[in-house]
């Protein structure tokens, strides 16, 4: 069946034009019986070959018939065949599902955590350098944490709450989180494994093993004073996606956790926790980078794709 829509007016117009001729309708009728060449059509309709050839070209351009050149006693002959048995025309505009999707985005500064559990080596820095005494967890309660551009800890976690200002009667298709991160070694170590886990609304969506703690060159956004130290300089931008089928990291399967598991519409906020599990094999800590540190000018980005319920 040939499907036509008002959305594709050019094709619809070509087909309508092809069907507007009595001769062309007779050609389509004759092709009900099987293939015919132009000379056979000419004889059946008592029309010159040139006239039939012109009509066949219109039908061919519209896609209603197919033609094929086959060897003949003198040169080649054009053989015609009907391409469709039925035509369906939709005059209502067809909705594009991609245009039905709405996007909700929030970017959370890394210092705006609402809960934490940290262990030395740990600290907070921004463009002015260290903003709390290093390796003293109690100072992570300090209000100056709001200015953080780099957080690090050997174990434990940081927890954030993202507001969810989306309607409660929608269908959520995808949740995406992205941030710059790496392991946490003394000074730095390019080959320092760390098993870093993400929890969303208390659901463990998977563990990613960070390959190292990077300090071999300055981060692109770092102040000169920090670039001259032997500390962590930059991380890797990682993106977690949760869909109706799975969770991926950088589009590679990570776990079977789905949107349904997160119960996103049951509350007006999302709880996001990032940390090191107590039973992790590689307890190599982690560094979190803000938009003014490392290589990537962003904090923790949340992006949710949703649509109206049918």
C-alpha positions, 0 to 999 in steps of 0.5 A, spaced: 500 500 500 502 506 498 501 511 504 500 518 502 500 524 507 499 532 507 505 532 511 509 530 504 505 535 499 510 534 494 509 526 493 501 527 494 501 532 489 505 528 484 500 522 485 494 526 484 497 529 478 498 522 475 491 520 477 488 526 474 488 523 466 483 518 463 489 515 459 493 514 465 488 511 469 487 506 463 494 504 463 494 502 471 487 498 469 491 494 464 497 493 468 492 489 473 493 483 468 500 483 468 506 487 465 506 490 458 511 494 454 509 501 451 508 498 444 502 493 447 499 499 451 499 503 445 496 498 441 491 497 447 489 504 448 490 506 440 494 512 442 501 513 439 507 510 442 510 517 444 503 519 447 504 513 451 511 514 453 509 521 456 504 518 460 508 512 463 513 517 465 508 521 469 506 515 472 513 512 473 515 519 477 509 518 481 512 511 483 505 508 481 508 504 476 515 501 475 519 500 469 524 496 466 528 496 460 529 489 456 532 487 450 528 487 444 529 485 436 531 492 435 534 495 441 530 495 448 523 496 450 520 499 456 516 494 460 511 497 465 508 494 472 504 496 477 507 498 483 501 498 488 495 495 489 492 500 494 493 508 496 491 511 503 491 518 503 491 521 510 489 529 510 490 530 517 497 532 519 501 526 522 504 528 529 512 527 529 513 523 535 520 526 536 517 533 536 512 531 542 518 530 547 519 535 552 526 536 555 527 538 563 534 540 565 538 542 571 545 543 572 547 542 580 553 545 582 558 540 585 558 544 592 551 543 593 550 536 596 545 535 602 549 529 605 556 526 605 561 521 608 568 522 606 575 520 608 582 522 607 584 524 602 579 529 602 578 536 600 575 542 597 578 547 592 576 552 587 580 558 583 583 561 590 586 554 592 583 550 598 577 553 601 577 548 607 583 544 611 585 538 607 583 531 610 579 534 615 572 531 614 568 536 619 569 542 614 565 539 609 559 542 613 562 549 612 558 554 608 564 555 603 562 548 600 557 552 596 563 555 592 567 548 590 569 547 584 573 541 586 571 535 591 575 529 593 575 523 597 578 516 598 571 513 600 564 515 602 559 519 597 556 525 596 548 526 595 544 531 591 537 533 591 535 535 584 528 539 583 523 535 578 518 540 576 515 536 571 507 534 570 505 528 574 501 525 568 507 524 563 511 518 560 518 519 562 522 516 556 530 517 558 534 520 564 541 523 563 546 525 568 553 527 566 559 530 570 567 530 570 570 525 574 576 521 576 579 517 581 583 519 587 590 517 589 595 521 593 597 527 588 595 523 582 596 516 579 594 515 571 593 508 573 589 508 579 582 504 579 576 506 583 569 503 582 564 508 582 557 507 583 551 511 582 544 511 586 538 514 583 532 515 588 536 509 592 536 505 586 543 502 584 544 503 577 551 501 576 558 501 578 563 504 573 571 503 574 575 509 573 581 508 570 586 513 574 587 520 577 589 525 572 595 530 573 600 529 567 598 536 565 594 542 567 586 542 566 584 546 561 580 550 566 584 550 572 587 557 575 595 557 574 596 556 581 593 550 581 596 548 574 603 548 578 601 543 583 602 536 583 595 535 584 589 532 580 588 536 574 582 534 570 577 528 569 573 524 564 566 527 562 561 521 563 554 520 561 549 515 564 542 514 561 536 510 564 531 508 559 525 504 559 530 498 557 536 499 561 542 503 564 548 505 559 554 509 561 557 513 554 551 509 551 555 502 553 550 497 557 551 498 564 545 495 568 538 493 567 535 498 571 530 502 568 526 508 568 520 504 572 525 502 577 526 510 579 519 512 581 520 519 578 513 521 579 512 519 586 516 525 588 518 533 586 525 531 587 530 526 585 536 524 590 542 523 586 548 519 590 555 518 587 560 514 591 564 508 593 561 502 595 563 498 602 564 492 598 567 495 592 573 491 589 577 498 587 576 503 593 580 508 589 576 514 591 573 520 586 574 527 584 568 531 582 569 537 577 565 543 577 564 548 571 571 552 572 575 546 574 578 540 569 577 540 562 569 541 561 565 547 563 559 544 566 557 542 573 552 535 574 547 536 569 540 532 569 536 532 563 529 528 563 526 527 556 518 526 557 512 526 553 504 527 554 501 520 556 496 518 550 
